[in-house]
Amino acid sequence: MAGNQNLNAAAQGKNDEFYTQYDDIQRELNCYYLYDKNFLRGKTVLLPCDDPEYSNFTKFFTMNFKLYGLKKLISTSYAAEKKKFIYKPMRNLFDEDDTPQFDSSKDFSHGRIYSLDADDLAKVDYPLKALKNWRYLEGDGDYRSEEVKALRDEADVIITNPPFSMFRDFLKWIGDKQFLIIANKNCVTYKEVFPLIMHDKIWTGGRRWTGGMWFFSANAECVDKVVDGQNLKNSPSIWLTNLEHGKRHEPLPLMTYEQCKFCHPKIRGVGFQHYDNYDAIEVPATDAIPGDYDGVMGVPITFLDKYCPEQFEIVGKIDMGRIDEYNIANPIINGKTIYKRIAIRHRRRRD
């Protein structure tokens, strides 16, 4: 609850300056690299909304440029004067005061761009020394500007932690590019997102949903704990992507219908209940999905964390009483409304 309250307060206050931890980036990217070591080879990666002078995304991809076989890395930031908060305690990777391109008249009004290719790396004896290869953008670095749109069009893959309050717009801005971004868990229920998940156009990343994610916070008033002088906040966040990774193809181990009835604490003594107004059974937990049931099942939204497209078919979303192409109905059991459910069935029983 605290994470949701903090996140909502951040969105209302336009405090979107949450910086991703290096270890979280490393663990997530490992899922894709272990599945396909060439998943980024020969590609241009754009890190928009990223504050390259402080960003762990910039640091991570600079350090792993050769490992991933990148063609080019581009990282951009938003002008400091347009931000509500600036997180200065993080180490500035640029040491910009010591570079000839530093201009105090542009420092707060212009965004910055950092770019790197193989030739730039060949000129230094340690990757992070190439971080001095930055310049000011012509404008403020807003991802919606024509300047940054041109960089988007040049890129093959978009990777970043975008402003949570502008998630819908940012996903639309990505277009048909490959991407890996961080988002609030609730985004999977958005009308702009769920149909894409249902049709296996996008999916959640390798990191499991439990526990939320810890970010460096730019706002000292929006903090859950302080570690080594760094302000940290936890939010119910996930990775969202259209890049393949092995975890999404791992089938979920399942009990039989009868085993669930006798063994699962949420089913034992009650059994599987059928919705009053929709031909499906209620499955109150992902680990209670019966492996031998032929019909449609209503499962919690958190099922998407374990969704294997070879194992299950998503029929639709059962939520909020709206009935359309993707929303089925508001499920009712004995007069009680059940919220936030996804309708699924076993794919192997359909093929």
ChimeraX attribute file (.defattr): number of C-alpha atoms within 10 A of each C-alpha:
attribute: neighborCount
match mode: 1-to-1
recipient: residues
	/A:1	8
	/A:2	12
	/A:3	19
	/A:4	14
	/A:5	12
	/A:6	19
	/A:7	23
	/A:8	16
	/A:9	13
	/A:10	18
	/A:11	15
	/A:12	11
	/A:13	11
	/A:14	16
	/A:15	22
	/A:16	23
	/A:17	24
	/A:18	23
	/A:19	22
	/A:20	20
	/A:21	16
	/A:22	14
	/A:23	11
	/A:24	15
	/A:25	17
	/A:26	15
	/A:27	12
	/A:28	17
	/A:29	17
	/A:30	15
	/A:31	19
	/A:32	20
	/A:33	17
	/A:34	12
	/A:35	13
	/A:36	14
	/A:37	14
	/A:38	15
	/A:39	17
	/A:40	20
	/A:41	15
	/A:42	13
	/A:43	17
	/A:44	21
	/A:45	25
	/A:46	26
	/A:47	28
	/A:48	25
	/A:49	23
	/A:50	27
	/A:51	26
	/A:52	27
	/A:53	24
	/A:54	19
	/A:55	24
	/A:56	22
	/A:57	23
	/A:58	27
	/A:59	18
	/A:60	16
	/A:61	22
	/A:62	25
	/A:63	14
	/A:64	14
	/A:65	21
	/A:66	15
	/A:67	14
	/A:68	17
	/A:69	17
	/A:70	22
	/A:71	18
	/A:72	20
	/A:73	21
	/A:74	24
	/A:75	26
	/A:76	30
	/A:77	26
	/A:78	24
	/A:79	21
	/A:80	19
	/A:81	14
	/A:82	15
	/A:83	13
	/A:84	13
	/A:85	17
	/A:86	17
	/A:87	17
	/A:88	9
	/A:89	12
	/A:90	17
	/A:91	11
	/A:92	13
	/A:93	17
	/A:94	19
	/A:95	12
	/A:96	17
	/A:97	10
	/A:98	9
	/A:99	13
	/A:100	9
	/A:101	13
	/A:102	15
	/A:103	13
	/A:104	9
	/A:105	8
	/A:106	17
	/A:107	15
	/A:108	16
	/A:109	19
	/A:110	22
	/A:111	25
	/A:112	26
	/A:113	24
	/A:114	23
	/A:115	21
	/A:116	22
	/A:117	17
	/A:118	14
	/A:119	9
	/A:120	15
	/A:121	18
	/A:122	11
	/A:123	11
	/A:124	11
	/A:125	9
	/A:126	11
	/A:127	19
	/A:128	16
	/A:129	15
	/A:130	20
	/A:131	21
	/A:132	18
	/A:133	14
	/A:134	22
	/A:135	19
	/A:136	21
	/A:137	20
	/A:138	13
	/A:139	17
	/A:140	23
	/A:141	28
	/A:142	19
	/A:143	20
	/A:144	13
	/A:145	11
	/A:146	12
	/A:147	15
	/A:148	22
	/A:149	17
	/A:150	12
	/A:151	19
	/A:152	24
	/A:153	13
	/A:154	13
	/A:155	20
	/A:156	19
	/A:157	22
	/A:158	19
	/A:159	19
	/A:160	22
	/A:161	21
	/A:162	21
	/A:163	20
	/A:164	22
	/A:165	19
	/A:166	12
	/A:167	17
	/A:168	16
	/A:169	12
	/A:170	16
	/A:171	15
	/A:172	11
	/A:173	14
	/A:174	15
	/A:175	11
	/A:176	11
	/A:177	14
	/A:178	16
	/A:179	20
	/A:180	22
	/A:181	20
	/A:182	21
	/A:183	23
	/A:184	19
	/A:185	18
	/A:186	12
	/A:187	17
	/A:188	22
	/A:189	18
	/A:190	10
	/A:191	12
	/A:192	14
	/A:193	18
	/A:194	20
	/A:195	20
	/A:196	14
	/A:197	18
	/A:198	21
	/A:199	13
	/A:200	13
	/A:201	13
	/A:202	20
	/A:203	27
	/A:204	27
	/A:205	26
	/A:206	23
	/A:207	20
	/A:208	17
	/A:209	19
	/A:210	11
	/A:211	11
	/A:212	17
	/A:213	21
	/A:214	21
	/A:215	21
	/A:216	23
	/A:217	25
	/A:218	24
	/A:219	19
	/A:220	15
	/A:221	9
	/A:222	18
	/A:223	18
	/A:224	17
	/A:225	13
	/A:226	13
	/A:227	8
	/A:228	5
	/A:229	9
	/A:230	17
	/A:231	22
	/A:232	22
	/A:233	25
	/A:234	21
	/A:235	23
	/A:236	20
	/A:237	25
	/A:238	24
	/A:239	22
	/A:240	23
	/A:241	20
	/A:242	20
	/A:243	17
	/A:244	18
	/A:245	23
	/A:246	14
	/A:247	19
	/A:248	20
	/A:249	14
	/A:250	14
	/A:251	14
	/A:252	16
	/A:253	9
	/A:254	15
	/A:255	17
	/A:256	13
	/A:257	16
	/A:258	15
	/A:259	15
	/A:260	21
	/A:261	19
	/A:262	14
	/A:263	13
	/A:264	16
	/A:265	12
	/A:266	16
	/A:267	19
	/A:268	14
	/A:269	11
	/A:270	10
	/A:271	17
	/A:272	22
	/A:273	14
	/A:274	18
	/A:275	21
	/A:276	15
	/A:277	12
	/A:278	16
	/A:279	12
	/A:280	19
	/A:281	21
	/A:282	24
	/A:283	23
	/A:284	18
	/A:285	17
	/A:286	19
	/A:287	16
	/A:288	23
	/A:289	26
	/A:290	21
	/A:291	18
	/A:292	13
	/A:293	14
	/A:294	13
	/A:295	12
	/A:296	19
	/A:297	25
	/A:298	30
	/A:299	24
	/A:300	19
	/A:301	21
	/A:302	19
	/A:303	18
	/A:304	20
	/A:305	19
	/A:306	19
	/A:307	21
	/A:308	18
	/A:309	18
	/A:310	13
	/A:311	16
	/A:312	17
	/A:313	21
	/A:314	22
	/A:315	18
	/A:316	20
	/A:317	28
	/A:318	26
	/A:319	21
	/A:320	16
	/A:321	13
	/A:322	13
	/A:323	13
	/A:324	10
	/A:325	9
	/A:326	19
	/A:327	21
	/A:328	19
	/A:329	19
	/A:330	21
	/A:331	26
	/A:332	16
	/A:333	15
	/A:334	9
	/A:335	10
	/A:336	11
	/A:337	14
	/A:338	18
	/A:339	16
	/A:340	16
	/A:341	26
	/A:342	26
	/A:343	23
	/A:344	21
	/A:345	21
	/A:346	22
	/A:347	15
	/A:348	11
	/A:349	13
	/A:350	9
	/A:351	5
